[in-house]
Amino acid sequence: MDIKIIQKSDTKVSGWSGGITREWLIWPPIAEYTQRNFQCRISTAQVDLPESVFTPLPDVHRFIAPLNGELTLIHNGHIHLHLQPLQVHEFPGDWQTLSRGQAEDLNLMLKGIQGAMTYMTSPEGISLDLGQSFQLEAWYFLKEATLTIGDQVVHVNEGEMVLIHSMQDKEIAMAKVVCDRWFRMQANIF
């Protein structure tokens, strides 16, 4: 089992029509977002314009959550959804999506694989079985956190991500996470 802490300075920054985006993870590691040859991509985006249009992504399943600020998404011209900070929404990437509002958001994109994104709060600690069904776990922390994974204790700063990659299908470990506000993202990459 590989455990890696990703800091903001480790991310790949690029521009898009509504602001900037930071790529925290792309899988497989040789994939490129512009080529659309990824299975999994995690990014944060700063939305600077009051209104922007999402890039259509056929065959991609998307999850989005505003980290600060509120967003109104309009899918295919008729589905209106108002997202509060930290509210997770999932939708097909090929939907025509108009976004209204200025915020920073967290994105999980999956292509041809299963996965999930969940907002978590565990100030007293929560135990997680990492061997359930996903081989890739990514945890994005909005506050400082303490993790115990197996016999390792890891301290993580606000705004950092922990990536846990299980190399074998049967590899099992328990983790305890103590943090007020964080996101758990999972992907079944094999």
C-alpha positions as CSV (number, residue, x, y, z in Angstrom):
1,M,0.0,0.0,0.0
2,D,1.4,3.4,-1.1
3,I,0.6,6.5,1.0
4,K,1.5,9.9,-0.4
5,I,0.8,13.5,0.8
6,I,0.2,15.9,-2.0
7,Q,0.7,19.6,-1.3
8,K,-0.7,22.5,-3.2
9,S,2.8,23.2,-4.6
10,D,2.9,19.7,-6.1
11,T,-0.2,20.4,-8.3
12,K,-0.2,21.1,-12.0
13,V,-1.8,24.5,-12.7
14,S,-3.6,25.5,-15.9
15,G,-6.1,28.0,-17.1
16,W,-9.6,27.4,-18.3
17,S,-12.4,29.7,-19.6
18,G,-13.6,30.6,-16.1
19,G,-10.4,30.8,-14.1
20,I,-7.6,28.4,-13.1
21,T,-7.5,24.7,-12.2
22,R,-5.1,22.6,-10.1
23,E,-4.7,19.0,-11.0
24,W,-4.1,17.0,-7.8
25,L,-4.2,13.6,-9.4
26,I,-4.5,12.0,-12.8
27,W,-4.6,8.2,-13.3
28,P,-2.8,6.5,-14.9
29,P,0.1,8.8,-14.1
30,I,1.1,9.0,-17.8
31,A,-2.4,10.2,-18.8
32,E,-3.1,13.8,-20.0
33,Y,-6.3,15.6,-19.4
34,T,-6.1,17.4,-22.8
35,Q,-6.0,13.9,-24.4
36,R,-8.9,12.7,-22.4
37,N,-7.0,9.4,-21.8
38,F,-7.5,9.3,-18.0
39,Q,-9.4,6.9,-15.8
40,C,-9.5,9.2,-12.8
41,R,-8.8,12.9,-12.4
42,I,-9.0,15.1,-9.2
43,S,-8.8,18.8,-9.4
44,T,-9.7,22.0,-7.8
45,A,-10.9,25.0,-9.9
46,Q,-11.1,28.6,-9.1
47,V,-14.2,30.1,-10.8
48,D,-13.6,33.8,-11.3
49,L,-16.3,34.7,-13.7
50,P,-20.0,35.1,-12.6
51,E,-21.0,32.7,-15.4
52,S,-19.0,29.9,-17.1
53,V,-19.6,26.9,-19.3
54,F,-18.2,23.5,-18.4
55,T,-16.2,21.6,-20.9
56,P,-18.3,18.7,-22.2
57,L,-16.7,15.4,-21.3
58,P,-18.4,12.4,-23.1
59,D,-18.0,9.0,-21.3
60,V,-16.9,10.8,-18.0
61,H,-18.8,10.7,-14.8
62,R,-18.3,13.9,-12.7
63,F,-18.6,14.9,-9.1
64,I,-18.3,18.5,-8.0
65,A,-18.5,20.3,-4.6
66,P,-18.0,24.0,-3.9
67,L,-15.3,24.5,-1.3
68,N,-16.3,28.1,-0.6
69,G,-19.1,30.1,-2.2
70,E,-22.2,28.9,-3.8
71,L,-22.8,27.6,-7.4
72,T,-25.9,27.3,-9.4
73,L,-25.6,24.6,-12.1
74,I,-27.9,24.5,-15.1
75,H,-27.7,21.1,-16.9
76,N,-29.0,20.8,-20.5
77,G,-30.8,24.1,-20.2
78,H,-33.5,22.9,-17.8
79,I,-32.1,21.2,-14.7
80,H,-31.3,23.9,-12.1
81,L,-29.4,23.0,-9.0
82,H,-28.1,25.3,-6.3
83,L,-25.1,24.0,-4.5
84,Q,-24.1,25.1,-1.0
85,P,-20.5,25.0,0.1
86,L,-19.4,21.4,0.6
87,Q,-22.5,19.9,-1.1
88,V,-21.5,17.0,-3.5
89,H,-23.3,16.7,-6.8
90,E,-22.7,14.1,-9.5
91,F,-23.7,14.2,-13.1
92,P,-22.7,12.8,-16.6
93,G,-19.8,14.7,-18.1
94,D,-21.5,15.0,-21.5
95,W,-24.3,17.2,-20.1
96,Q,-24.2,20.8,-21.3
97,T,-23.5,22.6,-18.0
98,L,-23.7,26.3,-17.3
99,S,-22.3,27.5,-13.9
100,R,-23.3,30.6,-12.1
101,G,-21.4,32.0,-9.1
102,Q,-17.8,32.5,-8.1
103,A,-16.3,29.8,-5.9
104,E,-13.5,27.3,-5.6
105,D,-14.7,23.8,-6.2
106,L,-13.4,20.2,-5.9
107,N,-13.8,17.9,-8.9
108,L,-13.6,14.1,-9.3
109,M,-13.8,12.8,-12.9
110,L,-14.1,9.1,-13.7
111,K,-13.9,7.5,-17.1
112,G,-14.8,3.8,-17.5
113,I,-14.5,3.1,-13.8
114,Q,-16.6,3.3,-10.6
115,G,-16.0,5.7,-7.8
116,A,-17.4,8.1,-5.2
117,M,-16.9,11.4,-3.5
118,T,-18.3,12.1,0.0
119,Y,-18.0,15.1,2.3
120,M,-16.9,13.9,5.8
121,T,-16.7,15.3,9.2
122,S,-15.0,13.3,11.9
123,P,-13.7,15.5,14.8
124,E,-13.7,12.6,17.2
125,G,-12.3,10.2,14.6
126,I,-13.7,7.7,12.2
127,S,-12.4,4.2,11.3
128,L,-12.3,3.2,7.7
129,D,-11.7,-0.2,6.1
130,L,-9.5,0.6,3.1
131,G,-9.9,-2.9,1.6
132,Q,-13.6,-2.8,0.9
133,S,-13.9,-2.2,-2.8
134,F,-11.7,0.6,-4.1
135,Q,-8.0,0.5,-4.9
136,L,-7.5,4.3,-4.9
137,E,-8.4,6.6,-2.0
138,A,-7.8,10.3,-2.1
139,W,-8.6,12.5,0.9
140,Y,-8.7,16.3,0.5
141,F,-8.5,18.1,3.9
142,L,-10.1,21.4,4.6
143,K,-8.7,21.5,8.1
144,E,-5.6,19.9,9.8
145,A,-5.9,16.2,10.2
146,T,-4.3,13.2,12.0
147,L,-4.4,9.9,10.3
148,T,-3.5,6.5,11.6
149,I,-3.1,3.9,8.8
150,G,-2.0,0.6,10.0
151,D,0.9,1.5,12.4
152,Q,1.7,4.8,10.7
153,V,0.6,8.1,12.2
154,V,0.5,11.0,9.7
155,H,-0.2,14.6,10.3
156,V,-1.7,16.5,7.3
157,N,-2.1,20.3,6.9
158,E,-5.2,22.1,5.7
159,G,-5.4,22.2,1.9
160,E,-3.4,19.0,1.4
161,M,-4.4,15.7,-0.1
162,V,-3.5,12.1,1.0
163,L,-3.4,9.5,-1.8
164,I,-3.6,5.9,-0.8
165,H,-3.0,3.3,-3.6
166,S,-3.6,-0.3,-2.9
167,M,-1.3,-2.4,-5.1
168,Q,-3.2,-5.7,-4.7
169,D,-6.9,-6.5,-4.9
170,K,-6.9,-8.2,-1.6
171,E,-4.7,-5.8,0.4
172,I,-6.6,-4.7,3.5
173,A,-5.8,-2.0,6.1
174,M,-7.7,0.0,8.6
175,A,-7.4,3.8,8.9
176,K,-8.6,6.3,11.5
177,V,-9.1,9.9,10.4
178,V,-9.5,12.8,12.8
179,C,-10.6,16.0,11.0
180,D,-13.4,18.5,11.2
181,R,-13.9,18.9,7.4
182,W,-12.6,16.7,4.6
183,F,-13.6,14.9,1.4
184,R,-13.2,11.2,0.7
185,M,-12.8,10.2,-3.0
186,Q,-12.5,6.6,-4.2
187,A,-11.9,5.0,-7.5
188,N,-11.8,1.4,-8.6
189,I,-8.8,1.7,-11.0
190,F,-8.2,-2.0,-11.8
